[in-house]
């Protein structure tokens, strides 16, 4: 259902549109009839005449200005330096890519009267809360430059809503997985590759640490809901159900039929004991309720990885 305040089908700018979440987001907006402008350093290949492509670095003013043309209806800002480890090594670059670029985009929106801005954020803004449940009312206490830059971006959005009346929403994603992530090196694709190759997986510590895995379909639905619904503020986007690493592996075994033997290795410093989020408030603010179970989601991911393997032969 389209929200009564939803925007007309004016162009949507998707930054980072060539990425895992970006490609799925572009597809979702095109399905809903929006013209889309993709801006990314990686060229977005498409034959769709409804997609305009701007290839380049958002740190360059010319690229930002080319992307946000007059008449743009809003921005979905997914582009960022997202590696926590890299942010610790490169704090200055992380600030430039995440905070400075976001501020420049907001400024262009203000100058060109672009009314909507949706930001990909993270629950890392609250830091390590142990095994407590993460809710929106927790204070921001990031423990890395990455988490700090996302917290700063959330504050910028709030300031632009307050001062200029822009509709801005920061979506705090948990661990996103699903079809389209073959190039990623997170735990789900590692398990999928191991299952394809009859190999095992390394597990940090006991494997009892808890994680919230949210399927790409749920994430994209949340982005569209936030964009069309007109809510300003923040929302947590997750599965709302955390599972242990061992349970993840067991579910992948069921879905793939692979043995997936485990090698336990020492956990690195800073390994979080749990990520447990409460998504209930997101139903009231942006209308988001997770729909994809872990088994269903991993089955779609397995099919994608299997198809990729078949195609590459």
C-alpha positions in Angstrom: 0.0 0.0 0.0 1.3 3.5 -0.9 1.3 5.9 2.0 -1.0 9.0 1.4 2.1 11.3 1.7 4.2 9.2 -0.7 6.1 11.1 -3.3 5.2 11.3 -6.9 7.3 9.2 -9.2 10.1 11.8 -9.4 13.6 10.5 -9.9 15.3 8.7 -7.0 19.1 8.9 -6.6 20.6 5.7 -5.3 24.2 6.2 -4.2 26.3 2.9 -4.1 23.8 1.5 -6.6 26.2 -1.0 -8.0 26.6 -2.7 -4.6 24.8 -5.7 -3.0 22.0 -3.6 -1.4 22.2 -1.0 -4.1 21.3 -3.3 -7.0 18.3 -4.7 -5.2 17.2 -1.2 -4.2 17.4 0.1 -7.8 15.3 -2.9 -9.0 12.7 -2.3 -6.3 12.3 1.4 -7.2 12.1 0.6 -10.9 9.4 -2.0 -10.3 7.4 0.8 -8.6 7.8 3.1 -11.6 10.4 5.5 -10.3 13.1 6.8 -12.6 16.4 6.0 -10.9 19.8 7.7 -11.0 22.6 5.3 -9.9 25.8 7.0 -8.7 28.8 4.7 -7.9 32.5 4.4 -8.5 31.8 1.0 -10.1 29.9 1.4 -13.4 26.3 0.2 -13.3 25.6 -1.9 -16.4 22.0 -1.6 -17.5 19.9 -1.6 -20.6 17.0 0.0 -18.7 16.2 3.4 -20.1 14.6 4.4 -16.8 18.0 4.2 -15.1 20.5 7.1 -15.5 24.1 6.2 -14.6 26.7 8.6 -13.1 30.0 6.8 -12.6 32.5 8.4 -10.2 33.5 9.3 -6.7 31.0 11.2 -4.6 33.9 13.1 -3.0 34.0 15.0 -6.3 31.6 18.0 -6.4 31.1 17.4 -10.2 29.9 13.9 -9.6 27.5 15.0 -6.8 26.1 17.8 -9.0 25.6 15.5 -12.0 23.8 12.9 -9.9 21.4 15.3 -8.1 19.7 17.0 -11.0 16.9 19.5 -10.7 13.6 17.7 -10.1 15.2 14.9 -8.0 12.6 13.5 -5.6 14.9 12.1 -3.0 18.1 10.2 -2.2 18.8 6.8 -0.9 22.3 7.1 0.4 24.0 3.6 0.6 27.5 4.6 -0.5 30.0 4.5 2.4 33.2 3.0 3.6 31.6 0.2 5.6 34.5 -1.9 6.9 35.0 -1.6 10.6 38.6 -2.8 10.4 39.4 -0.4 7.6 37.9 2.5 9.5 40.3 1.8 12.4 43.2 1.8 10.0 41.9 4.8 7.9 39.9 7.1 10.2 40.5 10.2 8.1 39.4 8.5 4.9 36.4 7.0 6.7 35.3 10.5 7.8 35.8 11.9 4.3 33.8 9.2 2.6 31.0 8.9 5.2 30.5 12.2 7.0 31.8 14.8 4.6 30.1 13.2 1.6 26.8 12.9 3.5 27.0 16.6 4.5 27.7 17.7 0.9 24.7 15.6 -0.4 22.4 17.2 2.2 23.6 20.6 1.2 22.9 19.9 -2.4 19.4 18.7 -1.4 18.8 21.9 0.5 20.0 24.0 -2.4 18.0 22.1 -5.0 14.9 21.6 -2.8 15.2 17.8 -2.8 12.7 16.8 0.0 13.7 13.3 1.0 16.9 11.6 2.2 17.2 7.9 3.4 20.5 6.9 5.0 21.9 3.4 5.4 23.1 3.4 9.1 24.1 0.7 11.5 23.5 -0.5 15.1 27.2 -0.1 15.6 26.3 3.5 16.6 25.4 2.2 20.1 28.6 0.3 20.6 28.9 -3.0 22.5 25.8 -3.6 24.8 26.8 -7.2 25.6 23.8 -9.5 25.4 21.3 -6.6 26.0 18.7 -5.9 23.3 19.4 -2.9 21.1 16.5 -0.4 21.0 16.3 3.1 19.5 16.4 4.8 22.9 19.9 3.6 23.7 22.6 6.4 23.7 25.1 6.5 20.9 28.4 5.1 22.1 30.3 3.9 19.0 33.6 2.1 19.5 35.1 2.5 16.0 35.5 5.3 13.5 32.9 3.6 11.3 30.3 3.6 14.0 31.2 7.2 14.9 30.8 8.4 11.3 27.3 6.8 11.0 26.3 8.4 14.3 27.5 11.7 13.0 25.5 11.2 9.8 22.4 10.5 11.8 22.9 13.8 13.7 23.3 15.7 10.4 20.0 14.3 9.1 18.3 15.3 12.3 19.7 18.8 12.0 18.6 19.2 8.4 15.1 18.0 9.3 14.9 20.4 12.2 16.3 23.5 10.3 15.0 23.0 6.8 12.0 20.6 7.1 13.6 17.9 5.0 12.2 14.3 5.5 15.2 12.3 6.6 15.3 8.7 7.9 18.3 6.7 9.1 17.9 3.0 8.8 20.1 0.9 11.1 20.7 -2.4 9.4 21.8 -5.6 11.1 23.7 -8.2 9.1 22.3 -8.2 5.6 22.4 -11.4 3.5 20.8 -12.9 0.4 21.1 -13.3 -3.4 23.6 -10.9 -4.9 26.4 -11.2 -2.3 28.8 -13.5 -4.1 31.6 -10.9 -3.9 31.2 -10.5 -0.1 33.5 -12.1 2.5 31.1 -12.1 5.4 30.1 -15.3 7.2 27.0 -16.3 5.1 28.9 -16.2 1.7 31.8 -18.1 3.4 29.4 -20.8 4.4 27.9 -20.9 1.0 31.3 -21.2 -0.7 32.3 -23.9 1.7 29.1 -25.9 1.0 29.7 -25.6 -2.8 33.3 -26.8 -2.4 32.7 -29.5 0.2 34.9 -27.6 2.7 34.5 -26.6 6.3 34.2 -23.2 8.1 36.2 -21.5 10.8 34.2 -20.4 13.8 35.4 -17.8 16.3 35.4 -19.1 19.9 32.5 -21.3 20.9 30.2 -20.2 18.1 27.5 -19.3 20.7 27.7 -15.6 19.9 24.4 -14.3 18.6 23.7 -12.4 15.4 20.7 -10.9 13.7 20.6 -11.8 10.0 18.2 -9.8 7.9 17.3 -10.8 4.3 17.9 -8.4 1.4 14.2 -8.5 0.5 13.3 -7.3 3.9 15.9 -4.6 3.8 14.8 -3.3 0.4 11.2 -3.2 1.5 12.2 -1.2 4.6 14.1 1.3 2.3 11.0 1.8 0.1 8.7 2.1 3.1 11.0 4.7 4.7 11.2 6.6 1.4 7.5 6.6 0.6 6.2 6.9 4.2 7.6 10.3 5.1 8.9 9.3 8.6 11.8 11.5 9.9 14.0 9.8 12.5 15.6 6.4 12.8 14.4 2.8 12.5 16.0 -0.5 13.2 15.9 -2.9 10.3 16.6 -6.5 11.2 15.1 -10.0 11.5 14.1 -9.3 15.1 15.4 -12.8 15.9 19.0 -13.5 16.8 20.6 -16.9 16.2 23.9 -18.3 17.3 26.7 -18.9 14.8 26.2 -22.6 15.4 22.5 -22.4 14.6 23.4 -20.5 11.4 25.7 -23.4 10.4 23.1 -26.0 11.2 20.5 -24.2 9.1 22.9 -24.0 6.2 23.6 -27.8 6.5 19.8 -28.4 6.3 19.4 -26.1 3.3 22.4 -27.3 1.3 22.8 -30.9 2.4 26.5 -30.2 2.9 28.5 -31.5 5.9 30.1 -28.2 6.7 32.6 -29.3 9.3 33.7 -26.7 11.9 37.1 -25.6 13.0 37.0 -23.5 16.2 39.6 -20.7 16.3 40.4 -18.0 18.9 38.0 -15.0 18.6 39.7 -11.8 17.6 39.7 -8.8 20.0 36.4 -6.9 19.8 34.3 -9.9 18.7 30.8 -8.9 19.9 29.1 -11.5 22.2 25.7 -10.7 20.7 23.7 -8.5 18.4 20.1 -8.6 19.5 17.7 -5.9 18.1 14.1 -4.9 18.8 12.4 -4.1 15.5 8.9 -3.7 17.0 9.1 0.1 16.9 9.8 0.1 13.1 6.3 -1.2 12.5 4.8 2.0 13.9 7.3 4.4 12.3 8.0 3.1 8.8 5.6 0.1 8.6 8.4 -2.4 8.6 7.9 -6.0 9.8 10.4 -8.7 8.8 8.9 -11.4 6.6 11.7 -13.8 5.6 12.7 -16.6 8.0 16.3 -17.7 8.3 15.7 -21.0 6.5 13.8 -19.3 3.7 16.4 -16.7 3.3 19.3 -19.1 3.3 17.5 -21.2 0.7 17.3 -18.3 -1.7 20.9 -17.5 -1.0 22.0 -21.1 -1.7 20.0 -21.1 -4.9 21.8 -17.9 -6.0 25.3 -19.3 -5.2 24.5 -22.6 -6.9 23.3 -20.8 -10.0 26.4 -18.6 -10.0 28.6 -21.8 -9.8 26.7 -23.4 -12.7 27.0 -20.2 -14.9 30.7 -19.9 -14.2 31.5 -23.4 -15.4 
